[in-house]
């Protein structure tokens, strides 16, 4: 009887082990699929600037085209950074997740990957002021090159067979896909540092410098970007009072601080990222119409090293002149495109100051 008892015990252990080996992977696989499908919801964004209030529109398409209207309203950057009489802790901070305006919702239609739902994260022809896609007979105009000199229409919202799209590269900005608690922790960390700081200044690229230390973390920069554009109540009067620059310039630099230093911030990047970060929803475009930028904030000198043959030499460059010589012209540009250029200007300066030795003299150099 003792031998039989031991045998039954062994059989029970074996049976349980087999169940775990089979059931657990299946369960994890199912969870993974749910996460992926929920992650796939990306919308267009309510373009027009980040400083004025959003507005509804009749459409942004050209004659013979259809365009998505500017829906919804978002606070502008200036409004958010102005004094607020009520900076108390939000009602949802105590754990009432259903009251949290930043809480994500699951995908109501898992498995749906229609191009018309989120542009499939590739480059399309957009209204330069609002960022909304300009449709032709209800179809997206897919760009076949970065400058959109050649395009092809989608078919029922899908990429035609044989067409190679140019996908938007989010690089390290994809860090905002982390759970919200991760982003909130990063925000709490940087806000605590600002609150306790003696001095808050800016680096040459426009990023925050807290007591001599530049906020270089992509997640912290993007967390600040989200907080300002969504009017997060954690931005108290004391913290806003320490802002060392105009709201627009500051937020543009924060978006740059979350992007790849060697990359480029484009209009498609801006639109998609605003949706991924929960700033806008499907078919909404953040209003950047009152955003003002003229590169005067970068009118300063910066010393750098460069190679001259086999010799390392030093020189001084005017950052404003560098941008004027290497970046798109600001003439006649406004709204979402102007904000995009401002953010990309900051990104290019981040790359410049992070490069220890340049290959040669930089455009805008004043003292070689």
C-alpha positions in Angstrom: 0.0 0.0 0.0 2.8 2.4 0.7 4.3 1.8 -2.8 0.9 2.4 -4.4 0.5 5.7 -2.4 3.9 7.0 -3.6 3.0 6.1 -7.2 -0.2 7.9 -7.1 1.6 11.0 -5.7 4.1 10.9 -8.5 1.4 10.5 -11.1 -0.4 13.6 -9.6 2.7 15.6 -9.8 3.4 14.6 -13.4 -0.2 15.4 -14.4 0.0 18.9 -12.8 3.4 19.6 -14.5 2.0 18.6 -17.9 -1.0 20.9 -17.3 1.3 23.9 -16.4 3.5 23.3 -19.4 0.6 23.3 -21.8 -1.8 25.8 -20.2 0.5 28.6 -19.1 2.1 29.2 -22.5 -1.4 29.3 -24.1 -2.6 31.8 -21.5 0.4 34.0 -21.9 0.0 33.9 -25.7 -3.6 34.9 -25.4 -2.7 37.9 -23.1 0.1 38.9 -25.6 -2.4 39.0 -28.4 -4.8 41.2 -26.4 -2.0 43.6 -25.7 -0.8 43.8 -29.3 -4.3 44.3 -30.6 -5.1 47.0 -28.0 -1.7 48.7 -28.9 -2.7 48.9 -32.5 -5.4 51.6 -32.1 -3.9 54.8 -33.6 -5.8 57.7 -34.7 -5.3 60.9 -36.7 -4.8 64.0 -34.6 -6.6 67.3 -34.2 -3.9 69.5 -36.0 -3.8 73.2 -36.0 -1.4 74.2 -33.2 -0.9 73.5 -29.6 -1.6 76.9 -28.3 -5.1 77.7 -29.2 -8.3 75.8 -28.5 -9.5 73.1 -30.9 -12.4 73.8 -33.2 -14.7 71.8 -35.4 -14.3 72.2 -39.1 -16.1 71.4 -42.3 -13.2 69.5 -43.7 -9.6 70.1 -44.7 -9.6 68.6 -48.2 -9.0 70.5 -51.3 -11.4 70.9 -54.2 -12.4 67.4 -55.4 -11.0 65.9 -52.2 -12.3 65.0 -48.8 -10.7 65.9 -45.6 -11.3 65.2 -41.9 -12.7 68.0 -39.9 -11.0 69.4 -36.9 -12.9 68.0 -34.0 -12.8 68.4 -30.3 -11.1 71.0 -28.2 -7.8 70.9 -26.4 -6.3 73.5 -24.1 -3.5 75.5 -25.6 0.0 75.6 -24.2 -0.3 79.2 -23.1 -3.5 78.5 -21.3 -2.1 75.5 -19.5 1.0 77.3 -18.3 -0.9 80.3 -17.0 -1.8 80.5 -13.3 -4.5 78.1 -12.2 -6.6 78.8 -9.2 -7.2 75.1 -8.5 -4.1 72.9 -8.3 -5.5 70.4 -5.9 -4.9 66.7 -6.3 -7.3 65.2 -8.9 -10.3 63.1 -7.9 -8.9 60.0 -9.6 -5.5 60.1 -7.8 -6.7 58.0 -5.0 -7.3 55.0 -7.2 -10.6 55.7 -8.8 -9.4 54.8 -12.3 -12.8 55.3 -13.9 -12.4 59.0 -13.2 -9.0 59.3 -14.7 -9.2 61.3 -18.0 -5.9 59.8 -19.1 -6.9 56.2 -18.6 -6.6 54.1 -21.8 -9.5 52.1 -23.1 -9.2 48.6 -24.7 -9.6 48.2 -28.4 -13.4 47.9 -29.1 -12.7 46.1 -32.3 -9.7 43.8 -31.8 -8.1 42.5 -34.9 -9.3 45.4 -37.0 -6.3 47.0 -38.8 -8.0 49.1 -41.4 -5.8 51.7 -43.0 -8.5 54.3 -42.8 -8.6 53.9 -39.0 -5.1 55.1 -38.4 -3.2 55.7 -41.6 -1.3 52.5 -40.9 1.6 54.7 -39.6 2.9 55.6 -43.0 3.5 58.9 -44.6 0.4 60.4 -46.3 -0.4 63.8 -47.8 -1.6 66.1 -45.0 -3.0 69.6 -44.5 0.1 71.5 -43.5 -1.8 73.7 -40.9 -4.0 71.1 -39.3 -2.1 67.8 -40.0 -5.3 66.1 -41.1 -4.9 63.8 -44.1 -6.2 65.2 -47.4 -8.3 62.5 -49.0 -9.2 62.0 -52.6 -12.6 60.2 -53.1 -12.3 59.0 -49.5 -8.9 57.5 -50.0 -5.5 58.3 -48.5 -2.7 59.7 -50.7 0.2 57.5 -49.9 3.6 59.2 -50.3 6.1 57.1 -52.3 9.0 59.4 -51.3 9.8 61.5 -48.2 8.9 64.8 -50.1 5.6 63.4 -51.3 6.4 64.3 -54.9 4.8 61.0 -55.9 1.7 59.5 -54.4 -0.7 56.6 -54.9 -4.2 56.2 -53.5 -5.2 53.5 -51.0 -7.9 51.1 -52.1 -10.7 50.8 -49.5 -8.3 52.3 -47.0 -5.7 49.6 -47.7 -2.3 49.8 -49.4 -2.5 48.6 -53.0 -0.7 45.3 -53.7 2.9 45.9 -54.8 3.2 49.4 -53.2 6.0 50.0 -50.7 5.0 52.6 -48.1 7.4 54.8 -46.1 6.7 54.0 -42.5 7.1 56.6 -39.8 10.0 55.8 -37.5 9.3 56.6 -33.9 12.6 55.4 -32.5 13.0 55.9 -28.8 9.8 57.9 -28.7 8.1 54.5 -28.6 8.9 54.5 -24.9 5.5 56.2 -24.3 3.8 52.9 -25.1 4.9 51.8 -21.7 2.1 51.4 -19.0 0.7 54.7 -17.9 2.1 54.2 -14.4 5.6 54.2 -15.9 5.0 57.5 -17.6 3.4 59.0 -14.5 6.4 57.9 -12.4 8.7 59.7 -14.9 6.5 62.8 -14.7 6.5 62.7 -10.9 10.3 62.4 -10.8 11.0 65.4 -13.1 8.3 67.6 -11.5 9.7 66.9 -8.0 13.1 68.0 -9.4 11.7 71.2 -10.8 9.8 71.9 -7.6 12.9 71.5 -5.5 15.2 73.3 -7.9 17.1 76.5 -7.2 17.5 77.3 -10.9 15.7 76.1 -14.0 17.2 77.1 -17.3 17.5 75.8 -20.9 20.2 74.1 -22.8 21.1 75.3 -26.4 18.5 73.0 -27.8 15.8 74.4 -25.5 15.5 71.4 -23.1 15.1 72.0 -19.4 18.2 72.3 -17.2 17.5 71.7 -13.5 20.2 72.9 -11.2 22.8 72.4 -14.0 21.5 69.0 -15.1 19.8 68.7 -18.5 16.6 66.7 -18.6 17.9 64.2 -21.2 15.5 61.3 -20.5 13.2 60.6 -23.4 10.4 59.4 -21.1 10.7 62.4 -18.8 10.6 64.8 -21.8 7.6 63.1 -23.3 5.8 62.9 -19.9 6.2 66.7 -19.6 5.0 67.1 -23.2 1.8 65.1 -22.4 1.2 66.8 -19.1 1.3 70.3 -20.6 -0.8 69.5 -23.6 -3.4 67.7 -21.6 -3.5 70.2 -18.7 -2.3 67.7 -16.1 -3.2 69.1 -12.6 0.2 68.0 -11.4 1.5 71.2 -13.1 1.0 73.4 -10.1 1.4 77.2 -10.0 4.8 76.9 -8.4 6.1 74.6 -11.2 4.6 76.7 -14.0 6.2 79.8 -12.5 9.6 78.2 -13.0 9.1 77.8 -16.8 12.1 79.6 -18.3 10.6 80.0 -21.9 7.4 80.5 -23.9 5.1 77.6 -23.7 5.4 76.8 -27.4 9.2 76.7 -27.6 9.3 74.7 -24.4 6.9 72.0 -25.5 8.5 71.7 -28.9 11.9 71.0 -27.2 10.2 68.4 -25.0 9.0 66.5 -28.0 12.5 66.7 -29.5 13.9 65.4 -26.2 11.9 62.2 -26.6 12.9 61.6 -30.2 16.0 60.0 -31.7 18.9 62.4 -31.8 19.9 61.3 -35.3 16.3 61.2 -36.6 13.8 63.7 -37.9 10.5 65.0 -36.5 7.9 65.1 -39.3 4.3 66.1 -39.5 3.3 62.4 -39.6 5.4 61.7 -36.6 3.7 64.6 -34.7 0.1 63.5 -35.6 0.6 59.8 -34.8 2.5 60.5 -31.6 -0.2 62.8 -30.3 -2.6 59.9 -30.6 -0.3 57.2 -29.2 0.3 59.5 -26.2 -3.4 60.0 -25.6 -3.3 63.7 -26.3 -5.8 63.4 -29.2 -8.2 60.7 -30.2 -9.2 59.2 -33.6 -9.8 61.8 -36.2 -8.8 64.6 -33.9 -5.9 67.1 -34.4 -4.4 69.2 -31.8 -4.7 72.9 -32.5 -1.4 74.6 -33.1 -2.8 77.5 -35.1 -1.6 80.2 -32.6 1.9 78.8 -32.3 4.6 81.4 -33.0 8.2 80.6 -33.7 11.0 82.5 -35.4 14.3 80.8 -34.2 15.2 83.9 -32.2 15.4 81.7 -29.1 18.4 79.9 -30.7 20.3 83.1 -31.5 23.4 82.2 -29.5 27.0 81.1 -30.0 28.1 77.5 -29.3 31.7 76.2 -29.3 32.4 72.8 -30.9 35.3 70.6 -32.1 35.8 69.5 -35.7 38.3 67.5 -37.8 40.6 69.3 -40.2 42.5 66.5 -41.8 44.0 64.5 -38.9 43.9 67.5 -36.5 41.1 68.4 -34.1 40.3 72.1 -34.0 37.7 74.2 -32.3 35.3 76.7 -33.7 32.2 78.7 -32.8 28.8 78.5 -34.5 25.7 80.7 -34.3 23.0 78.2 -33.7 20.3 80.3 -35.4 22.4 80.7 -38.5 23.1 76.9 -38.4 19.4 76.2 -38.4 18.6 78.8 -41.1 21.2 77.1 -43.3 20.2 73.5 -42.7 16.5 73.4 -41.8 13.3 74.2 -43.8 12.4 77.9 -44.3 9.8 79.3 -42.0 8.4 81.7 -44.6 4.6 81.2 -45.0 4.6 78.3 -42.5 2.1 78.0 -39.7 0.1 75.6 -37.5 1.2 72.0 -37.1 3.9 72.3 -39.7 5.5 75.3 -37.9 5.4 73.4 -34.6 6.9 70.3 -36.4 9.8 72.4 -37.7 10.4 74.0 -34.3 10.6 70.6 -32.7 12.9 69.3 -35.4 15.1 72.4 -35.0 15.6 71.4 -31.3 16.2 67.8 -32.3 19.0 68.8 -34.7 20.6 71.0 -32.1 20.4 68.1 -29.6 22.4 66.0 -32.2 24.8 68.8 -32.7 25.7 69.3 -29.0 25.9 65.5 -28.4 28.4 65.1 -31.2 31.8 65.4 -29.6 33.9 66.0 -32.8 32.2 67.0 -36.0 33.6 65.9 -39.4 34.2 69.5 -40.6 33.1 73.1 -40.1 29.4 73.5 -39.5 27.2 75.9 -41.5 26.8 79.1 -39.5 30.3 79.0 -38.1 31.5 82.5 -37.2 35.1 81.8 -35.8 36.9 78.9 -37.4 
